[in-house]
Amino acid sequence: MTAECQAILEACKLNIKLETNEEAGLEALRPAAASTQWEFAASGIWYEDIYHTGHIAYYIANPAPRCWCMEACER
């Protein structure tokens, strides 16, 4: 699976940055709230046991050409 994902990244010339990257600083790349339209992508329920449950929703935005952002909102 990892090899397939790597092949897709190379074929599409994607540069994916994660919050856990060494260079981090992703918060500086977050688009301004007023100028970006976030679109709902997916959602679901998570649980660890009957007392630890919640809902998570993922939103995507395209604030600039060739730049996509994804945000998760838990409750």
N, CA, C and O atoms as a GROMACS GRO file, in nm:
protein
  300
    1MET      N    1   0.082  -0.120   0.000
    1MET     CA    2   0.000   0.000   0.000
    1MET      C    3   0.086   0.126   0.000
    1MET      O    4   0.056   0.222  -0.071
    2THR      N    5   0.193   0.126   0.078
    2THR     CA    6   0.280   0.244   0.084
    2THR      C    7   0.342   0.273  -0.051
    2THR      O    8   0.351   0.389  -0.091
    3ALA      N    9   0.384   0.170  -0.122
    3ALA     CA   10   0.444   0.189  -0.254
    3ALA      C   11   0.342   0.248  -0.351
    3ALA      O   12   0.377   0.333  -0.433
    4GLU      N   13   0.217   0.202  -0.342
    4GLU     CA   14   0.113   0.256  -0.430
    4GLU      C   15   0.087   0.403  -0.401
    4GLU      O   16   0.072   0.483  -0.493
    5CYS      N   17   0.082   0.439  -0.274
    5CYS     CA   18   0.061   0.579  -0.237
    5CYS      C   19   0.177   0.666  -0.285
    5CYS      O   20   0.156   0.776  -0.335
    6GLN      N   21   0.297   0.616  -0.269
    6GLN     CA   22   0.415   0.690  -0.315
    6GLN      C   23   0.410   0.710  -0.466
    6GLN      O   24   0.444   0.818  -0.516
    7ALA      N   25   0.368   0.608  -0.540
    7ALA     CA   26   0.358   0.618  -0.686
    7ALA      C   27   0.255   0.724  -0.726
    7ALA      O   28   0.277   0.799  -0.820
    8ILE      N   29   0.143   0.729  -0.654
    8ILE     CA   30   0.040   0.829  -0.683
    8ILE      C   31   0.094   0.968  -0.656
    8ILE      O   32   0.074   1.059  -0.736
    9LEU      N   33   0.162   0.986  -0.544
    9LEU     CA   34   0.219   1.116  -0.512
    9LEU      C   35   0.316   1.162  -0.619
    9LEU      O   36   0.313   1.278  -0.660
   10GLU      N   37   0.402   1.072  -0.665
   10GLU     CA   38   0.499   1.109  -0.767
   10GLU      C   39   0.432   1.137  -0.901
   10GLU      O   40   0.469   1.232  -0.970
   11ALA      N   41   0.332   1.057  -0.937
   11ALA     CA   42   0.263   1.077  -1.065
   11ALA      C   43   0.187   1.208  -1.067
   11ALA      O   44   0.181   1.275  -1.170
   12CYS      N   45   0.129   1.244  -0.956
   12CYS     CA   46   0.050   1.367  -0.948
   12CYS      C   47   0.133   1.488  -0.905
   12CYS      O   48   0.083   1.600  -0.904
   13LYS      N   49   0.257   1.465  -0.871
   13LYS     CA   50   0.346   1.570  -0.824
   13LYS      C   51   0.285   1.645  -0.706
   13LYS      O   52   0.281   1.768  -0.703
   14LEU      N   53   0.237   1.568  -0.609
   14LEU     CA   54   0.175   1.625  -0.490
   14LEU      C   55   0.281   1.652  -0.384
   14LEU      O   56   0.373   1.572  -0.366
   15ASN      N   57   0.267   1.760  -0.316
   15ASN     CA   58   0.354   1.794  -0.204
   15ASN      C   59   0.264   1.805  -0.081
   15ASN      O   60   0.207   1.911  -0.053
   16ILE      N   61   0.253   1.694  -0.007
   16ILE     CA   62   0.161   1.689   0.107
   16ILE      C   63   0.238   1.721   0.234
   16ILE      O   64   0.342   1.661   0.262
   17LYS      N   65   0.186   1.815   0.310
   17LYS     CA   66   0.245   1.851   0.438
   17LYS      C   67   0.149   1.814   0.548
   17LYS      O   68   0.028   1.837   0.537
   18LEU      N   69   0.201   1.756   0.653
   18LEU     CA   70   0.120   1.714   0.766
   18LEU      C   71   0.160   1.791   0.889
   18LEU      O   72   0.270   1.847   0.896
   19GLU      N   73   0.073   1.795   0.986
   19GLU     CA   74   0.102   1.866   1.110
   19GLU      C   75   0.223   1.806   1.181
   19GLU      O   76   0.289   1.874   1.259
   20THR      N   77   0.253   1.680   1.155
   20THR     CA   78   0.365   1.613   1.222
   20THR      C   79   0.498   1.629   1.149
   20THR      O   80   0.600   1.580   1.197
   21ASN      N   81   0.498   1.698   1.034
   21ASN     CA   82   0.624   1.719   0.961
   21ASN      C   83   0.723   1.797   1.046
   21ASN      O   84   0.685   1.880   1.128
   22GLU      N   85   0.851   1.770   1.024
   22GLU     CA   86   0.957   1.843   1.096
   22GLU      C   87   0.947   1.992   1.069
   22GLU      O   88   0.962   2.073   1.161
   23GLU      N   89   0.922   2.031   0.943
   23GLU     CA   90   0.917   2.173   0.909
   23GLU      C   91   0.792   2.240   0.967
   23GLU      O   92   0.788   2.362   0.983
   24ALA      N   93   0.691   2.160   0.997
   24ALA     CA   94   0.565   2.203   1.058
   24ALA      C   95   0.526   2.345   1.018
   24ALA      O   96   0.533   2.381   0.900
   25GLY      N   97   0.484   2.426   1.115
   25GLY     CA   98   0.442   2.561   1.084
   25GLY      C   99   0.321   2.566   0.993
   25GLY      O  100   0.300   2.665   0.924
   26LEU      N  101   0.241   2.460   0.992
   26LEU     CA  102   0.125   2.458   0.903
   26LEU      C  103   0.021   2.564   0.939
   26LEU      O  104  -0.054   2.609   0.852
   27GLU      N  105   0.016   2.602   1.062
   27GLU     CA  106  -0.083   2.702   1.103
   27GLU      C  107  -0.065   2.832   1.026
   27GLU      O  108  -0.162   2.903   1.000
   28ALA      N  109   0.059   2.863   0.988
   28ALA     CA  110   0.086   2.983   0.909
   28ALA      C  111   0.027   2.971   0.768
   28ALA      O  112   0.003   3.073   0.703
   29LEU      N  113   0.004   2.849   0.720
   29LEU     CA  114  -0.052   2.826   0.586
   29LEU      C  115  -0.204   2.822   0.586
   29LEU      O  116  -0.266   2.817   0.480
   30ARG      N  117  -0.267   2.824   0.705
   30ARG     CA  118  -0.412   2.818   0.713
   30ARG      C  119  -0.472   2.940   0.645
   30ARG      O  120  -0.432   3.053   0.674
   31PRO      N  121  -0.568   2.919   0.553
   31PRO     CA  122  -0.630   3.032   0.485
   31PRO      C  123  -0.715   3.116   0.581
   31PRO      O  124  -0.768   3.065   0.680
   32ALA      N  125  -0.725   3.244   0.551
   32ALA     CA  126  -0.807   3.333   0.633
   32ALA      C  127  -0.952   3.287   0.628
   32ALA      O  128  -1.003   3.251   0.522
   33ALA      N  129  -1.018   3.287   0.742
   33ALA     CA  130  -1.155   3.235   0.752
   33ALA      C  131  -1.252   3.307   0.660
   33ALA      O  132  -1.339   3.243   0.600
   34ALA      N  133  -1.240   3.435   0.649
   34ALA     CA  134  -1.336   3.513   0.570
   34ALA      C  135  -1.318   3.493   0.419
   34ALA      O  136  -1.414   3.508   0.344
   35SER      N  137  -1.198   3.460   0.376
   35SER     CA  138  -1.173   3.453   0.232
   35SER      C  139  -1.179   3.312   0.174
   35SER      O  140  -1.161   3.294   0.054
   36THR      N  141  -1.203   3.212   0.256
   36THR     CA  142  -1.200   3.074   0.209
   36THR      C  143  -1.333   3.005   0.233
   36THR      O  144  -1.393   3.018   0.340
   37GLN      N  145  -1.379   2.932   0.133
   37GLN     CA  146  -1.503   2.857   0.147
   37GLN      C  147  -1.469   2.712   0.174
   37GLN      O  148  -1.411   2.644   0.089
   38TRP      N  149  -1.504   2.663   0.292
   38TRP     CA  150  -1.480   2.525   0.331
   38TRP      C  151  -1.598   2.440   0.287
   38TRP      O  152  -1.713   2.477   0.307
   39GLU      N  153  -1.568   2.326   0.226
   39GLU     CA  154  -1.671   2.233   0.179
   39GLU      C  155  -1.668   2.106   0.262
   39GLU      O  156  -1.561   2.054   0.292
   40PHE      N  157  -1.784   2.057   0.299
   40PHE     CA  158  -1.795   1.933   0.374
   40PHE      C  159  -1.744   1.817   0.290
   40PHE      O  160  -1.782   1.805   0.173
   41ALA      N  161  -1.659   1.730   0.347
   41ALA     CA  162  -1.606   1.616   0.273
   41ALA      C  163  -1.658   1.483   0.327
   41ALA      O  164  -1.705   1.399   0.250
   42ALA      N  165  -1.650   1.463   0.458
   42ALA     CA  166  -1.692   1.335   0.518
   42ALA      C  167  -1.711   1.355   0.667
   42ALA      O  168  -1.661   1.451   0.726
   43SER      N  169  -1.785   1.262   0.728
   43SER     CA  170  -1.802   1.267   0.872
   43SER      C  171  -1.830   1.127   0.925
   43SER      O  172  -1.861   1.036   0.848
   44GLY      N  173  -1.819   1.112   1.054
   44GLY     CA  174  -1.846   0.983   1.115
   44GLY      C  175  -1.843   0.991   1.266
   44GLY      O  176  -1.809   1.094   1.324
   45ILE      N  177  -1.880   0.882   1.327
   45ILE     CA  178  -1.881   0.872   1.472
   45ILE      C  179  -1.761   0.791   1.516
   45ILE      O  180  -1.726   0.691   1.454
   46TRP      N  181  -1.698   0.834   1.624
   46TRP     CA  182  -1.584   0.758   1.679
   46TRP      C  183  -1.620   0.718   1.822
   46TRP      O  184  -1.702   0.782   1.887
   47TYR      N  185  -1.557   0.612   1.868
   47TYR     CA  186  -1.579   0.571   2.006
   47TYR      C  187  -1.463   0.486   2.055
   47TYR      O  188  -1.400   0.413   1.979
   48GLU      N  189  -1.436   0.498   2.184
   48GLU     CA  190  -1.338   0.414   2.251
   48GLU      C  191  -1.411   0.314   2.341
   48GLU      O  192  -1.370   0.199   2.352
   49ASP      N  193  -1.516   0.358   2.403
   49ASP     CA  194  -1.606   0.275   2.481
   49ASP      C  195  -1.738   0.350   2.494
   49ASP      O  196  -1.754   0.456   2.433
   50ILE      N  197  -1.831   0.300   2.572
   50ILE     CA  198  -1.963   0.364   2.577
   50ILE      C  199  -1.960   0.503   2.639
   50ILE      O  200  -2.056   0.578   2.622
   51TYR      N  201  -1.855   0.538   2.711
   51TYR     CA  202  -1.846   0.670   2.775
   51TYR      C  203  -1.755   0.767   2.700
   51TYR      O  204  -1.748   0.885   2.736
   52HIS      N  205  -1.688   0.721   2.599
   52HIS     CA  206  -1.595   0.806   2.523
   52HIS      C  207  -1.630   0.796   2.375
   52HIS      O  208  -1.573   0.716   2.301
   53THR      N  209  -1.725   0.880   2.334
   53THR     CA  210  -1.770   0.880   2.195
   53THR      C  211  -1.773   1.023   2.143
   53THR      O  212  -1.764   1.118   2.220
   54GLY      N  213  -1.786   1.035   2.014
   54GLY     CA  214  -1.794   1.168   1.956
   54GLY      C  215  -1.820   1.162   1.806
   54GLY      O  216  -1.840   1.055   1.749
   55HIS      N  217  -1.820   1.276   1.746
   55HIS     CA  218  -1.844   1.290   1.602
   55HIS      C  219  -1.728   1.369   1.544
   55HIS      O  220  -1.680   1.464   1.606
   56ILE      N  221  -1.683   1.329   1.426
   56ILE     CA  222  -1.578   1.404   1.358
   56ILE      C  223  -1.622   1.433   1.215
   56ILE      O  224  -1.680   1.348   1.148
   57ALA      N  225  -1.595   1.553   1.171
   57ALA     CA  226  -1.629   1.595   1.035
   57ALA      C  227  -1.504   1.652   0.969
   57ALA      O  228  -1.425   1.721   1.034
   58TYR      N  229  -1.486   1.624   0.842
   58TYR     CA  230  -1.372   1.674   0.766
   58TYR      C  231  -1.420   1.772   0.660
   58TYR      O  232  -1.519   1.747   0.591
   59TYR      N  233  -1.350   1.882   0.648
   59TYR     CA  234  -1.382   1.986   0.550
   59TYR      C  235  -1.258   2.013   0.465
   59TYR      O  236  -1.146   2.006   0.515
   60ILE      N  237  -1.279   2.045   0.337
   60ILE     CA  238  -1.167   2.077   0.248
   60ILE      C  239  -1.188   2.217   0.191
   60ILE      O  240  -1.300   2.266   0.180
   61ALA      N  241  -1.077   2.279   0.155
   61ALA     CA  242  -1.080   2.412   0.094
   61ALA      C  243  -0.970   2.420  -0.011
   61ALA      O  244  -0.868   2.351  -0.001
   62ASN      N  245  -0.992   2.502  -0.110
   62ASN     CA  246  -0.894   2.526  -0.217
   62ASN      C  247  -0.864   2.676  -0.219
   62ASN      O  248  -0.916   2.750  -0.303
   63PRO      N  249  -0.778   2.723  -0.124
   63PRO     CA  250  -0.755   2.866  -0.110
   63PRO      C  251  -0.669   2.928  -0.220
   63PRO      O  252  -0.671   3.050  -0.239
   64ALA      N  253  -0.594   2.846  -0.292
   64ALA     CA  254  -0.506   2.895  -0.399
   64ALA      C  255  -0.486   2.783  -0.499
   64ALA      O  256  -0.507   2.666  -0.466
   65PRO      N  257  -0.446   2.815  -0.621
   65PRO     CA  258  -0.420   2.710  -0.719
   65PRO      C  259  -0.318   2.609  -0.666
   65PRO      O  260  -0.216   2.646  -0.608
   66ARG      N  261  -0.348   2.482  -0.688
   66ARG     CA  262  -0.260   2.370  -0.648
   66ARG      C  263  -0.238   2.364  -0.496
   66ARG      O  264  -0.139   2.308  -0.451
   67CYS      N  265  -0.329   2.422  -0.420
   67CYS     CA  266  -0.319   2.419  -0.273
   67CYS      C  267  -0.454   2.375  -0.216
   67CYS      O  268  -0.556   2.442  -0.237
   68TRP      N  269  -0.454   2.264  -0.146
   68TRP     CA  270  -0.574   2.213  -0.082
   68TRP      C  271  -0.549   2.200   0.067
   68TRP      O  272  -0.440   2.160   0.109
   69CYS      N  273  -0.649   2.232   0.147
   69CYS     CA  274  -0.638   2.220   0.291
   69CYS      C  275  -0.752   2.132   0.341
   69CYS      O  276  -0.863   2.136   0.289
   70MET      N  277  -0.722   2.053   0.443
   70MET     CA  278  -0.826   1.972   0.507
   70MET      C  279  -0.826   2.003   0.655
   70MET      O  280  -0.720   2.015   0.717
   71GLU      N  281  -0.945   2.015   0.711
   71GLU     CA  282  -0.958   2.044   0.852
   71GLU      C  283  -1.056   1.945   0.914
   71GLU      O  284  -1.157   1.910   0.853
   72ALA      N  285  -1.025   1.900   1.035
   72ALA     CA  286  -1.113   1.810   1.109
   72ALA      C  287  -1.176   1.885   1.224
   72ALA      O  288  -1.109   1.964   1.291
   73CYS      N  289  -1.303   1.861   1.246
   73CYS     CA  290  -1.375   1.924   1.356
   73CYS      C  291  -1.441   1.814   1.439
   73CYS      O  292  -1.528   1.742   1.389
   74GLU      N  293  -1.399   1.801   1.565
   74GLU     CA  294  -1.454   1.698   1.653
   74GLU      C  295  -1.551   1.759   1.753
   74GLU      O  296  -1.535   1.874   1.795
   75ARG      N  297  -1.650   1.681   1.790
   75ARG     CA  298  -1.741   1.722   1.898
   75ARG      C  299  -1.787   1.600   1.972
   75ARG      O  300  -1.865   1.612   2.067
   0.00000   0.00000   0.00000
